[in-house]
Amino acid sequence: MNTLDDVAVTYNDISVLENYHVSQAFKIMRDPAANIFANMSPEEFRTVRRVMIACVLATDMTKHAEQITGA
């Protein structure tokens, strides 16, 4: 973030690596050979995607105290 790296700029300095990694995972899964969600309904996919994003973003340790206290 301090160097204004393209990834930091893309994610507006918010959970940069977490956002990057979950984004890349979903980009990889657009390939039919890697799409583990191919047999899900659109609604199921949206739910799984939302949960996966939340789980990955929850690993941002700069927000750990906030997550624990619920603040």
N, C-alpha and C positions, 0 to 999 in steps of 0.2 A: 504494500500500500504506500509506503514511504517513497518508493521509486516511481509511482504511478504506472506500474506494470499494466499491460493490456487486460489481464485477467482481473486485477483489482478495479480497473476502470469499468469493465463490463459489469461487475457485480456491485458497483458503487461502494466499495470498501466494507461490505456487510457479509460476514461469514464467507469470505472469498474462496478459500479452498474447499469448504463444504459445498457451496453452491456449484463450484466448478466440477467437483467429482460427481455429484448427483446428476448434473447436466450431461457430463460425458457418458455416464452409465446409460441414460435414456437415449442418447445419440447412438451409442453402440447397439442398443436393442431395436433400433429402427431397421437394422439389417435382419431380414427374415431368418437367417441362419442363427442369429443370436437372440431372437425375440422370444423370451420365455413366457411372455404374456399373450401370445398369438391366439390362444383359445379362450381368452376371457372376453366377456361382453364389454362394451364401452364403459358401462357404469362400474363394473368390477375393476377395470383398468384404472379409471379415474380415482377410485378409492385406494387401490394399491399404490398408485403414483403419489397421491397426497400423503399417505402414511410413510412411504419411503423417503420422500423429501423431508418430512417432519423428523424422522429418525436420524437422517444424516445431519440435518441442521442442528439437531440436539447435541451433536458431538462438538460443537463450537465451545471450547472451554472459556472463551471470554464472556460467554453468556451463562456459564454454569450456575453461578450464585442466583441469578434471576430465575432460572429454571427450577432450582431447588426450593426457593422461597415462594415462588409463584408471583413475584412482584412484577 
